[in-house]
Amino acid sequence: MISRRLLRIKVLQAAYAYFKSGNSSLDKSEKELFFSIGKTYELYLSIFKLIIELARYAGARIELAREKLSPSYQDLNPNTRFRDNQLITHLVNHESLNNLFKKHKISWDNNPELIRNLYKQLIESEFYLSYLEEKELSWQSDKKMVLQLLNDLILVSEPLEQVLEERSIYWNDDLEFTVLMVDKSLKKYNGNKGTPVPIGTLFKDDEDRRFVKNIFRNVVLHHEEYEKMIDHHTRNWDIERIAFMDVLIMELAVAEILINDSIPTRVSFNEYIEIAKFYSTEKSSNFINGILDKVIQQLKDDNRIIKRGRGLIGES
């Protein structure tokens, strides 16, 4: 499932596009928002597929070497450890995952050069060479290898980033988050064939879907109110000279705090401060921290923040 933080980022991006376009309808922008989230889920599935394709490419290379007119001893006796990696083999035979590949038409068939480049980088990496030299075979070492492939190669691959930019405008900022999602899924696998790698769903539940829709609609419909609220606490600043992205991050935080009674205020506050660090400068995130803290205190003084259940945690 897509994390709440990434859902917040998707809402931020959609709200920014909505206000900057000047002529978008709310319904159209909301559809675009959910389409964007769907594309992120496709990227999540595509990372699984990419791992599988690298192992398949390794197997194809082994077979080609064996078919040489004059194969060497190494060609005839290759190290097949990566091709036969137990975790990757598990993914290849994962029925639910394969059904999702078909449903969402997940494929890397149009990017053979990327597969070749990634494989070349892989076989030259220290972690791959160390993996091949390990004396004992175990699913733990196979799992460790796949996690290193994911985090030390796929995550930092510039050729992959370029391909993702070409394939979808919705994937520009998603690779780090989706790799983390795949990493979490793989770490839950314990080698038991009866307990497959858990593949996340698009949304955890209907609550996550409502979470996205409610925040987006609320910040659009109450934009002027929230902007005035923020302006009140920036008396030494001209609101029009503050970066719009910074203002919008604060507005989203206010919207979430006011309409989600089950999420503690501190959780929402911290989430948007973290997002500000990614989408704003260091000075901006510190500025947002200070102003947002004042806005929240005002909302508390005005008894506008209502929390129930776990949302009461940390409230005073």
C-alpha positions as CSV (number, residue, x, y, z in Angstrom):
1,M,0.0,0.0,0.0
2,I,1.1,3.6,-0.6
3,S,2.3,5.3,2.6
4,R,0.4,8.2,4.1
5,R,3.4,10.4,3.6
6,L,3.5,9.7,-0.2
7,L,-0.3,10.3,-0.3
8,R,0.2,13.7,1.4
9,I,2.9,14.5,-1.2
10,K,0.5,13.5,-4.0
11,V,-2.2,15.8,-2.6
12,L,0.4,18.6,-2.3
13,Q,1.4,18.2,-6.0
14,A,-2.2,18.1,-7.1
15,A,-3.2,21.2,-5.1
16,Y,-0.2,23.1,-6.4
17,A,-1.1,22.2,-10.0
18,Y,-4.8,23.1,-9.3
19,F,-4.0,26.6,-8.0
20,K,-1.2,27.3,-10.6
21,S,-3.3,26.2,-13.6
22,G,-6.0,28.8,-12.8
23,N,-8.7,27.1,-14.8
24,S,-8.9,23.5,-13.5
25,S,-12.2,22.2,-12.2
26,L,-12.2,20.6,-8.8
27,D,-13.6,17.3,-10.1
28,K,-11.0,17.1,-12.9
29,S,-8.1,17.8,-10.6
30,E,-9.4,15.2,-8.1
31,K,-9.4,12.6,-10.9
32,E,-5.9,13.6,-11.9
33,L,-4.8,13.2,-8.3
34,F,-6.1,9.6,-8.0
35,F,-4.7,8.8,-11.5
36,S,-1.3,10.0,-10.2
37,I,-1.6,7.7,-7.1
38,G,-2.4,4.8,-9.4
39,K,0.7,5.5,-11.5
40,T,2.8,5.4,-8.3
41,Y,1.3,2.0,-7.6
42,E,2.3,0.9,-11.1
43,L,5.9,2.0,-10.4
44,Y,5.9,-0.1,-7.2
45,L,4.9,-3.1,-9.2
46,S,7.5,-2.2,-11.9
47,I,10.3,-2.3,-9.4
48,F,9.4,-6.0,-8.6
49,K,9.3,-6.7,-12.3
50,L,12.7,-5.0,-12.8
51,I,14.3,-7.3,-10.2
52,I,12.9,-10.3,-12.0
53,E,14.0,-9.1,-15.4
54,L,17.6,-8.7,-14.2
55,A,17.7,-12.3,-13.1
56,R,16.1,-13.4,-16.4
57,Y,18.7,-11.4,-18.3
58,A,21.5,-13.1,-16.3
59,G,20.0,-16.5,-17.2
60,A,19.8,-15.6,-20.9
61,R,23.5,-14.5,-20.8
62,I,24.4,-17.9,-19.3
63,E,22.6,-19.8,-22.0
64,L,24.2,-17.7,-24.8
65,A,27.7,-18.3,-23.4
66,R,27.0,-22.1,-23.4
67,E,26.0,-22.0,-27.0
68,K,29.3,-20.5,-28.2
69,L,31.2,-22.5,-30.9
70,S,34.2,-22.8,-28.5
71,P,32.8,-22.2,-25.0
72,S,35.3,-21.8,-22.2
73,Y,35.3,-23.8,-19.0
74,Q,33.7,-20.8,-17.2
75,D,31.0,-20.6,-20.0
76,L,30.2,-24.3,-19.4
77,N,30.4,-24.0,-15.6
78,P,28.9,-20.6,-14.8
79,N,28.0,-19.3,-11.3
80,T,24.2,-19.4,-11.5
81,R,23.6,-18.2,-8.0
82,F,22.0,-14.9,-9.0
83,R,19.9,-16.5,-11.7
84,D,18.7,-19.0,-9.2
85,N,18.3,-16.6,-6.3
86,Q,15.6,-18.1,-4.0
87,L,13.8,-14.8,-3.3
88,I,13.7,-13.8,-7.0
89,T,12.5,-17.3,-7.9
90,H,9.7,-16.9,-5.3
91,L,8.7,-13.6,-7.0
92,V,8.8,-15.2,-10.5
93,N,6.3,-17.8,-9.2
94,H,4.2,-15.4,-7.1
95,E,0.7,-15.8,-8.4
96,S,-0.8,-12.7,-7.0
97,L,2.1,-10.6,-8.2
98,N,2.0,-12.0,-11.7
99,N,-1.8,-11.3,-11.8
100,L,-1.0,-7.7,-10.9
101,F,1.6,-7.5,-13.6
102,K,-1.0,-8.6,-16.2
103,K,-3.8,-6.4,-14.8
104,H,-1.6,-3.2,-14.8
105,K,0.4,-4.2,-18.0
106,I,3.7,-4.0,-16.2
107,S,6.6,-4.6,-18.5
108,W,10.2,-3.6,-19.3
109,D,10.2,-5.0,-22.8
110,N,10.6,-1.6,-24.4
111,N,13.7,-0.9,-22.3
112,P,16.3,-3.6,-23.1
113,E,19.2,-1.1,-23.0
114,L,18.3,-0.2,-19.4
115,I,18.3,-3.9,-18.4
116,R,21.7,-4.3,-20.0
117,N,23.1,-1.2,-18.3
118,L,21.8,-2.2,-14.9
119,Y,23.1,-5.8,-15.2
120,K,26.5,-4.5,-16.2
121,Q,26.6,-2.3,-13.1
122,L,25.4,-5.1,-11.0
123,I,28.1,-7.7,-12.0
124,E,30.8,-5.0,-11.4
125,S,29.5,-4.2,-7.9
126,E,31.3,-5.3,-4.8
127,F,28.2,-6.7,-3.1
128,Y,27.4,-8.8,-6.2
129,L,31.0,-10.2,-6.3
130,S,30.9,-10.9,-2.6
131,Y,27.6,-12.7,-3.0
132,L,28.9,-15.0,-5.7
133,E,31.9,-15.9,-3.5
134,E,29.9,-16.9,-0.4
135,K,30.5,-20.5,0.5
136,E,27.1,-21.4,1.9
137,L,23.8,-21.0,0.1
138,S,20.8,-19.7,2.1
139,W,17.6,-17.8,1.6
140,Q,18.9,-15.2,4.1
141,S,22.0,-14.4,1.8
142,D,19.7,-14.5,-1.2
143,K,17.4,-12.0,0.5
144,K,20.3,-9.8,1.5
145,M,21.5,-9.7,-2.1
146,V,18.1,-8.6,-3.4
147,L,17.8,-5.9,-0.8
148,Q,21.3,-4.6,-1.8
149,L,20.3,-4.7,-5.5
150,L,17.3,-2.7,-4.6
151,N,18.9,0.0,-2.4
152,D,22.5,0.1,-3.8
153,L,21.8,-0.1,-7.5
154,I,18.1,0.5,-8.5
155,L,17.6,3.4,-6.1
156,V,20.7,5.3,-7.2
157,S,20.6,4.4,-10.9
158,E,20.7,7.5,-13.1
159,P,19.8,5.6,-16.3
160,L,16.7,4.3,-14.5
161,E,15.7,7.8,-13.4
162,Q,16.0,9.0,-17.0
163,V,13.8,6.1,-18.3
164,L,11.2,6.8,-15.6
165,E,11.0,10.4,-16.5
166,E,10.5,9.4,-20.1
167,R,7.8,6.8,-19.3
168,S,5.7,8.9,-16.9
169,I,5.6,12.5,-15.7
170,Y,4.1,11.1,-12.5
171,W,7.2,9.3,-11.5
172,N,9.6,12.2,-11.2
173,D,9.7,12.1,-7.3
174,D,8.5,8.6,-6.7
175,L,11.5,6.3,-7.0
176,E,12.8,6.7,-3.5
177,F,9.3,6.2,-1.9
178,T,8.4,3.2,-4.1
179,V,11.8,1.5,-3.5
180,L,11.1,1.9,0.2
181,M,7.7,0.3,-0.2
182,V,9.3,-2.7,-2.1
183,D,12.0,-2.9,0.5
184,K,9.4,-3.2,3.3
185,S,7.5,-5.9,1.4
186,L,10.6,-8.0,0.8
187,K,11.8,-7.7,4.4
188,K,8.6,-9.4,5.6
189,Y,9.5,-12.6,3.6
190,N,11.0,-15.2,5.9
191,G,11.8,-17.9,3.4
192,N,8.6,-19.9,4.1
193,K,7.1,-20.8,0.7
194,G,3.7,-21.0,2.3
195,T,3.9,-17.3,3.3
196,P,4.5,-15.3,0.2
197,V,6.0,-11.8,0.0
198,P,3.1,-9.5,0.9
199,I,2.3,-7.3,-2.0
200,G,0.7,-4.0,-1.0
201,T,-2.6,-2.8,-2.4
202,L,-3.2,0.7,-3.9
203,F,-4.8,1.9,-0.7
204,K,-4.6,0.3,2.7
205,D,-8.4,0.7,3.1
206,D,-11.2,3.1,2.2
207,E,-10.1,5.4,5.0
208,D,-6.9,6.1,3.1
209,R,-8.9,6.9,0.0
210,R,-11.1,9.3,2.0
211,F,-8.0,10.8,3.6
212,V,-6.7,11.9,0.2
213,K,-10.0,13.1,-1.1
214,N,-11.0,15.1,2.0
215,I,-7.7,16.9,2.4
216,F,-7.5,17.9,-1.3
217,R,-11.1,19.2,-1.4
218,N,-10.8,20.9,2.0
219,V,-7.6,22.9,1.1
220,V,-9.2,23.9,-2.3
221,L,-12.5,25.0,-0.8
222,H,-10.9,26.8,2.3
223,H,-7.8,28.1,0.6
224,E,-8.6,31.8,1.3
225,E,-9.5,31.2,4.9
226,Y,-6.3,29.2,5.6
227,E,-4.2,31.8,3.7
228,K,-5.6,34.6,5.9
229,M,-4.9,32.5,9.0
230,I,-1.2,32.1,7.9
231,D,-1.0,35.8,6.9
232,H,-2.0,36.8,10.4
233,H,1.1,35.1,11.9
234,T,3.5,36.5,9.3
235,R,3.1,40.1,10.1
236,N,6.7,40.9,9.3
237,W,6.4,39.1,5.9
238,D,4.4,39.9,2.8
239,I,2.3,36.8,2.2
240,E,2.7,37.4,-1.6
241,R,6.5,37.2,-1.2
242,I,6.5,33.9,0.6
243,A,7.0,30.9,-1.7
244,F,3.5,29.6,-2.7
245,M,4.7,26.0,-2.1
246,D,5.6,27.0,1.5
247,V,2.1,28.5,2.1
248,L,0.4,25.5,0.5
249,I,2.3,23.0,2.7
250,M,1.1,24.9,5.8
251,E,-2.5,25.0,4.4
252,L,-2.5,21.3,3.9
253,A,-1.2,20.8,7.5
254,V,-4.1,23.0,8.8
255,A,-6.6,21.1,6.6
256,E,-5.5,17.7,7.9
257,I,-5.4,18.8,11.5
258,L,-8.9,20.3,11.3
259,I,-10.7,17.5,9.4
260,N,-9.0,14.3,10.7
261,D,-10.0,13.8,14.3
262,S,-8.2,10.4,14.6
263,I,-4.7,11.7,13.7
264,P,-2.8,13.4,16.5
265,T,-2.0,17.1,15.8
266,R,1.7,16.4,16.4
267,V,1.8,13.6,13.8
268,S,0.3,15.9,11.1
269,F,2.6,18.7,12.1
270,N,5.7,16.5,11.9
271,E,4.7,15.0,8.6
272,Y,4.4,18.3,6.8
273,I,7.6,19.6,8.3
274,E,9.4,16.6,6.8
275,I,7.7,17.2,3.5
276,A,8.8,20.8,3.6
277,K,12.4,19.7,4.0
278,F,12.1,17.8,0.7
279,Y,10.1,20.5,-1.3
280,S,11.5,23.7,0.3
281,T,14.9,25.0,1.3
282,E,16.3,24.4,4.8
283,K,15.4,28.0,5.7
284,S,11.9,27.5,4.4
285,S,11.3,24.4,6.5
286,N,12.4,26.3,9.7
287,F,10.1,29.2,8.7
288,I,7.2,26.8,8.2
289,N,7.9,25.1,11.5
290,G,7.7,28.4,13.4
291,I,4.6,29.8,11.6
292,L,2.7,26.5,11.6
293,D,3.3,26.1,15.3
294,K,1.7,29.6,15.9
295,V,-1.3,28.7,13.7
296,I,-1.9,25.5,15.5
297,Q,-1.8,27.2,18.9
298,Q,-4.3,29.7,17.6
299,L,-6.6,26.9,16.5
300,K,-6.3,25.2,19.9
301,D,-7.1,28.5,21.7
302,D,-10.2,28.9,19.5
303,N,-11.2,25.3,20.3
304,R,-11.2,24.4,16.6
305,I,-9.1,21.2,16.9
306,I,-11.2,18.2,17.9
307,K,-9.6,14.8,18.3
308,R,-11.1,11.5,19.3
309,G,-9.6,8.0,20.0
310,R,-5.9,7.7,19.1
311,G,-6.1,11.3,17.8
312,L,-6.0,12.4,21.4
313,I,-2.4,11.1,21.8
314,G,-0.1,14.0,22.6
315,E,-2.9,16.5,22.7
316,S,-3.1,19.0,25.6
